Amino acid sequence: MIDHGMLFMSCIKMKINSLITIIILLSLGSYSHATHPILPHLHRHLHSSVPPSKPITIQNPRLAKAYIALAALKHAITSDPQNFTSNWYGPDVCNYNGVYCAPAPDDPHTTTVAGLDLNNANIAGTLPNDLCLLSDLTLFHINTNRFCGQIPDSLRDLKLLYELDISNNQFDGPFPPVLLCIPSLKFLDIRYNKFTGDIPSELFDLKLDALFINNNKFKSSIPKNIGNSRVSVLVLANNDFKGCIPSSLTKMAGTLNEVILSNSGLTGCLSPEIGLLKNLTVLDISSNKLVGSLPESISKLKKLEQLNVADNKLSGDIPNSICSLPRLENFTYSFNFFCSVPETCLKLPDKDDKKNCIPGRPLQRSPQECKSFYSVPVDCGAFGCLPRSPPPPPPPHHSPPPPPHYYHPPPPYHHTPPPVHR
């Protein structure tokens, strides 16, 4: 049941916090010197348990703004059972738990807040707009907490933010559009939340190195421009996608090392072009609705270490060349309808072949189930995933040939004999 009293108090705190921010910024703006006193009555309001004996003075204007941002975050927290933020008071923000300071990138002589790491603190609350005051923040990690609500649009002002990890929280709503507007972002992890709706195609135009959006409630097809991305790690698993694996995925061959698309509702056949992803070390397409054969072109993935195609409707023979890959250690192909497996596959360090149609192997499907499956041929073109072969061109149009010409030799020349004179 929703605690309406708690929600009301949270709203009141957010309004007070916004007023606090305005007052402090006005007070900071009234000073031209580097020393910034924070109003003592304001500090008493923020930290009533530790009233100061004199006004707080923060020598550094960047740390003064950081103080405002962190005070706003602390007051947006509704539960902190581990007392992670218990020392978040006073002017020395660089000694707050989870706060990391470093020289400012544009002024090595000025200290600034460069990182905020609240991972595994079991904190509940929301994210305030005032976080944008951490203008030099490069790392923001809050995974494995109980933050909820929306991602504030003000995060677009964090021009230096490089890593954003908000995974394993309770954020909801559509994909936060502000995440498309952080110019320096390279690492984005929003997995294990409650985001819904479509994945914006613009996500794959960002210059990311790693992308984790798994274990949400996205329901769209995977955007066709996924191949525009240059990530090395791509994890989209455990969403409610539909449709095919976009063919443009192979355009990521230059950068993609790991791709995990398991349990995503994907259909159709695997394209032979998957063999173009030459740098793959991990390929997991398990627990989908994929059909057809396992492309032999996978044997071109010489760096592949883990291959998981389990729990689909794949069929046919497993190519020997796949199990001969030099680095392959783990090959899971259980719960399919494969009908033969080479000895090389059985010699792999870690394998799983149960619930197939492989003669002589234990824990296989019944002959009746296999016969029923193979009685219906697979038509890969029916899913619209693979490009159909273009129809043959119509025969060229020619003018009707002229009638045949037969050579008729001229009649023999009859020479009239000269008259005979008697």
C-alpha positions in Angstrom: 0.0 0.0 0.0 1.2 3.5 -0.8 2.1 5.6 2.3 0.5 8.9 1.3 1.9 10.5 4.4 5.4 9.6 3.3 4.8 10.8 -0.2 3.5 14.1 1.2 6.5 14.6 3.3 8.8 13.8 0.4 7.1 16.5 -1.7 7.4 19.0 1.1 11.1 18.2 1.4 11.6 18.6 -2.3 9.9 22.0 -2.3 11.9 23.2 0.8 15.1 21.9 -0.9 14.4 23.9 -4.0 14.0 27.0 -1.9 17.2 26.3 -0.1 19.0 26.0 -3.4 17.8 29.4 -4.5 18.7 31.1 -1.2 22.2 29.6 -1.2 22.9 30.4 -4.9 21.8 34.0 -4.2 24.1 34.2 -1.2 27.0 32.8 -3.2 26.4 35.2 -6.0 26.7 38.2 -3.7 30.3 37.5 -3.0 33.1 38.2 -5.4 35.8 36.5 -3.2 36.6 32.8 -3.1 35.3 32.4 0.4 31.6 31.4 0.5 29.8 31.4 3.9 26.7 29.2 4.1 23.9 30.7 6.2 24.0 29.2 9.7 20.2 29.0 10.1 20.1 27.2 6.7 22.7 24.7 8.0 20.6 24.1 11.1 17.6 23.4 8.9 19.5 20.9 6.8 21.3 19.2 9.7 19.4 19.9 12.8 21.2 17.2 14.7 24.6 18.9 14.3 24.0 22.7 14.7 27.1 24.7 13.9 28.7 27.1 16.3 29.6 29.5 13.5 28.7 30.0 9.8 30.0 27.3 7.4 32.7 28.7 5.2 33.6 26.9 1.9 36.7 28.4 0.3 36.1 26.7 -3.1 33.0 27.8 -5.1 32.8 24.5 -6.9 32.7 22.7 -3.5 30.1 25.2 -2.3 27.9 24.2 -5.2 28.6 20.5 -4.5 27.5 21.1 -0.9 24.2 22.3 -2.1 23.8 19.3 -4.5 24.7 16.8 -1.8 22.4 18.4 0.7 19.6 18.2 -1.7 20.3 14.6 -2.4 20.4 13.8 1.3 17.1 15.4 1.8 15.6 13.5 -1.1 16.5 10.2 0.7 13.6 8.7 2.6 15.5 5.6 4.0 19.2 5.0 4.7 19.2 1.8 6.8 23.0 1.5 6.6 23.6 5.1 7.6 25.6 5.6 4.5 25.1 9.4 4.5 25.5 9.8 8.2 28.6 12.0 7.8 27.1 14.1 5.0 27.2 17.4 7.0 29.6 20.2 7.2 31.7 21.9 4.6 34.2 19.1 3.9 32.2 17.4 1.2 35.3 15.5 0.0 35.2 13.4 3.1 31.5 12.4 2.7 31.0 8.7 2.2 30.9 7.9 -1.5 32.2 11.3 -2.7 35.4 11.5 -4.6 37.3 14.7 -5.2 40.0 15.4 -7.8 41.6 18.4 -9.5 39.2 20.2 -11.8 39.9 19.4 -15.4 40.1 23.0 -16.4 42.0 24.2 -13.3 44.4 21.7 -11.7 44.7 24.0 -8.7 41.0 23.7 -7.8 39.5 20.7 -6.1 36.1 19.5 -7.3 33.7 16.6 -6.9 34.6 14.2 -9.7 32.7 11.0 -8.6 29.7 10.0 -6.6 29.4 6.3 -5.7 26.5 5.1 -3.6 26.5 1.5 -4.8 24.9 -1.2 -2.6 23.8 1.3 0.1 20.2 0.2 0.1 19.1 3.8 0.0 15.5 4.8 -0.9 14.5 8.1 -2.3 14.5 10.2 -5.5 17.1 12.1 -7.5 16.8 15.9 -7.1 17.3 18.4 -9.9 20.2 20.0 -7.9 22.5 17.2 -9.0 23.3 19.4 -12.0 25.4 21.6 -9.7 28.0 18.8 -9.7 29.2 20.2 -13.0 32.5 18.4 -12.9 31.1 14.9 -12.2 32.5 12.2 -14.3 31.2 9.1 -12.5 27.8 8.7 -11.0 27.1 5.2 -9.6 24.0 4.4 -7.5 23.4 0.8 -8.3 21.6 -1.7 -6.0 19.5 0.8 -4.1 15.8 1.7 -3.9 15.7 5.0 -5.8 12.5 5.5 -7.7 10.6 8.0 -9.8 12.1 9.8 -12.8 15.6 10.7 -13.9 15.8 14.5 -13.7 16.2 16.4 -16.9 18.9 18.6 -15.3 21.4 15.7 -15.7 21.9 17.0 -19.2 24.1 19.8 -17.6 26.6 17.2 -16.5 28.8 17.8 -19.5 31.7 15.7 -18.2 29.7 12.7 -17.1 31.4 9.6 -18.4 29.9 6.7 -16.4 26.3 6.5 -15.3 25.1 3.4 -13.4 21.6 3.6 -12.1 21.0 -0.2 -12.3 19.0 -2.3 -9.8 16.7 0.4 -8.6 13.0 1.1 -9.0 13.0 3.8 -11.7 10.1 3.6 -14.0 8.4 5.3 -17.0 9.6 5.5 -20.6 13.3 5.6 -21.5 14.6 8.8 -20.0 15.3 11.2 -22.9 17.8 13.1 -20.9 20.1 10.1 -21.2 20.4 10.9 -24.9 21.7 14.4 -24.1 24.8 13.8 -22.0 27.6 14.6 -24.4 30.6 12.7 -22.7 28.7 9.6 -21.7 30.5 6.4 -22.6 29.1 3.8 -20.1 25.4 3.5 -19.5 23.8 1.0 -17.2 20.1 1.1 -16.5 19.4 -2.6 -16.1 17.1 -4.0 -13.4 14.6 -1.2 -13.3 11.0 -0.8 -14.5 11.5 1.3 -17.7 8.8 0.6 -20.3 7.8 1.4 -23.9 10.1 1.8 -26.9 13.8 2.0 -27.1 14.6 5.3 -28.9 16.7 4.7 -32.0 18.8 7.7 -31.0 20.3 5.5 -28.3 22.4 3.7 -30.9 23.8 6.9 -32.3 25.5 7.8 -29.1 29.2 7.3 -28.8 29.0 4.7 -26.0 31.5 2.0 -25.1 29.1 -0.2 -23.1 25.3 -0.4 -22.9 23.2 -2.4 -20.4 19.4 -2.0 -20.7 18.5 -5.6 -19.7 15.8 -6.6 -17.2 13.4 -3.8 -17.8 10.0 -3.8 -19.5 10.8 -2.5 -22.9 8.3 -3.8 -25.5 9.4 -2.4 -28.9 11.3 -4.1 -31.7 15.1 -3.6 -31.5 15.7 -0.5 -33.6 17.1 -1.2 -37.1 19.9 1.3 -36.6 21.5 -0.7 -33.8 24.4 -1.2 -36.1 25.3 2.4 -35.8 26.5 1.8 -32.2 30.1 1.3 -31.5 29.8 -0.4 -28.1 32.0 -3.3 -27.1 29.4 -4.8 -24.7 25.7 -4.9 -25.6 23.2 -6.4 -23.1 19.5 -6.2 -24.1 18.4 -9.4 -22.4 15.2 -10.0 -20.4 12.9 -7.5 -22.1 9.7 -8.1 -24.1 11.0 -7.3 -27.6 9.4 -8.6 -30.7 10.6 -9.3 -34.2 14.0 -10.2 -35.5 17.6 -9.6 -34.7 18.3 -6.6 -36.9 20.7 -7.4 -39.8 22.6 -4.1 -39.1 24.0 -5.8 -36.0 26.8 -7.0 -38.2 28.0 -3.5 -38.8 29.3 -3.5 -35.2 32.0 -6.0 -36.2 34.8 -3.6 -35.5 34.0 -3.1 -31.8 31.5 -5.6 -30.5 33.0 -8.2 -28.0 30.0 -9.3 -26.1 26.3 -9.4 -27.1 23.6 -10.8 -24.8 20.1 -11.0 -26.3 18.7 -13.8 -24.2 15.0 -14.0 -23.2 13.9 -11.1 -25.4 11.1 -12.6 -27.5 13.1 -12.6 -30.7 12.0 -14.6 -33.7 13.2 -15.8 -37.1 16.3 -17.5 -38.4 19.9 -16.6 -37.7 21.6 -14.8 -40.5 24.8 -16.3 -41.9 26.2 -12.8 -41.7 26.6 -13.3 -37.9 29.9 -14.7 -38.8 31.1 -11.2 -39.6 31.2 -10.3 -35.9 34.9 -11.3 -35.8 35.7 -9.9 -32.4 32.9 -11.6 -30.4 34.0 -13.5 -27.3 30.4 -14.0 -25.9 27.3 -14.6 -27.9 24.1 -15.4 -25.9 20.8 -15.6 -27.9 19.2 -18.2 -25.6 15.5 -18.4 -24.5 14.1 -16.8 -27.6 11.9 -18.1 -30.5 14.7 -18.6 -33.1 14.3 -21.3 -35.7 16.3 -22.8 -38.5 19.8 -24.1 -38.5 22.9 -22.9 -36.7 24.9 -21.0 -39.4 28.3 -22.6 -40.1 29.6 -19.0 -40.4 29.8 -18.9 -36.6 33.0 -20.9 -37.1 34.6 -17.7 -38.3 34.3 -16.2 -34.9 37.8 -17.2 -33.9 37.8 -15.3 -30.5 34.5 -16.8 -29.3 34.7 -18.3 -25.8 31.0 -18.6 -24.8 28.1 -19.6 -27.1 24.6 -20.0 -25.7 21.8 -20.8 -28.1 19.7 -22.9 -25.6 15.9 -22.9 -25.4 15.0 -22.0 -29.0 13.7 -24.1 -31.8 16.9 -24.5 -33.7 17.3 -27.7 -35.7 19.5 -29.6 -38.1 23.1 -30.6 -37.6 25.6 -28.7 -35.5 28.5 -27.9 -37.7 31.8 -29.6 -36.6 33.7 -26.4 -37.4 31.9 -24.5 -34.6 33.0 -26.9 -32.0 36.6 -26.6 -33.4 36.8 -22.9 -32.6 40.2 -22.5 -30.8 38.9 -20.5 -27.7 35.4 -22.0 -27.3 35.0 -23.3 -23.8 31.3 -23.1 -23.1 28.7 -24.2 -25.7 25.1 -24.5 -24.5 22.6 -25.8 -27.0 20.0 -27.6 -24.9 16.3 -27.4 -25.4 16.4 -27.2 -29.2 15.7 -29.8 -31.9 19.3 -30.5 -33.2 19.5 -34.0 -34.7 23.2 -34.6 -34.6 26.3 -33.3 -32.8 30.0 -34.0 -33.8 32.4 -35.6 -31.4 34.4 -32.4 -31.1 31.4 -30.7 -29.3 31.2 -33.5 -26.8 34.9 -32.9 -25.9 34.4 -29.2 -24.9 35.1 -28.3 -21.3 31.6 -27.1 -20.7 28.6 -28.2 -22.8 24.9 -28.9 -22.4 23.0 -30.9 -25.1 19.9 -32.2 -23.3 16.4 -32.0 -24.7 17.4 -32.2 -28.4 16.8 -35.0 -31.0 20.4 -36.4 -30.9 20.5 -40.2 -31.2 22.6 -41.9 -28.5 22.7 -38.9 -26.1 21.0 -39.0 -22.7 18.0 -36.8 -21.7 16.8 -36.1 -25.3 13.3 -35.4 -26.5 11.0 -38.3 -27.4 11.1 -39.7 -30.9 7.4 -38.7 -31.3 8.2 -35.0 -30.4 11.1 -34.9 -32.8 9.1 -36.5 -35.6 6.3 -34.0 -35.1 8.7 -31.1 -35.2 10.5 -32.2 -38.3 7.2 -32.8 -40.1 6.8 -29.0 -40.6 9.5 -27.5 -42.7 11.1 -24.2 -41.6 10.6 -21.2 -43.8 13.1 -18.5 -42.7 11.6 -16.0 -45.2 8.2 -16.2 -43.4 9.4 -14.1 -40.5 10.6 -11.2 -42.7 13.9 -11.2 -40.9 16.3 -12.3 -43.6 16.2 -10.5 -46.9 14.5 -12.6 -49.5 16.4 -13.4 -52.6 15.2 -11.1 -55.4 13.1 -12.7 -58.0 14.9 -13.6 -61.2 14.7 -10.9 -63.8 12.1 -11.5 -66.5 13.6 -12.8 -69.8 14.7 -10.0 -72.0 12.2 -8.9 -74.6 13.3 -9.5 -78.2 11.6 -8.6 -81.5 10.4 -11.7 -83.2 13.1 -13.1 -85.4 12.8 -12.7 -89.2 11.4 -15.6 -91.0 14.1 -18.1 -92.0 15.7 -17.6 -95.3 16.3 -20.6 -97.3 18.7 -20.6 -100.2 17.1 -21.6 -103.5 19.7 -22.1 -106.2 18.7 -20.6 -109.5 17.3 -23.0 -112.1 19.8 -24.4 -114.5 20.7 -22.2 -117.4 19.3 -23.7 -120.6 21.5 -22.7 -123.5 19.5 -22.8 -126.7 21.6 -24.8 -129.1 22.4 -23.1 -132.3 20.2 -24.0 -135.3 21.4 -26.9 -137.4 21.8 -26.1 -141.0 21.2 -28.8 -143.4 
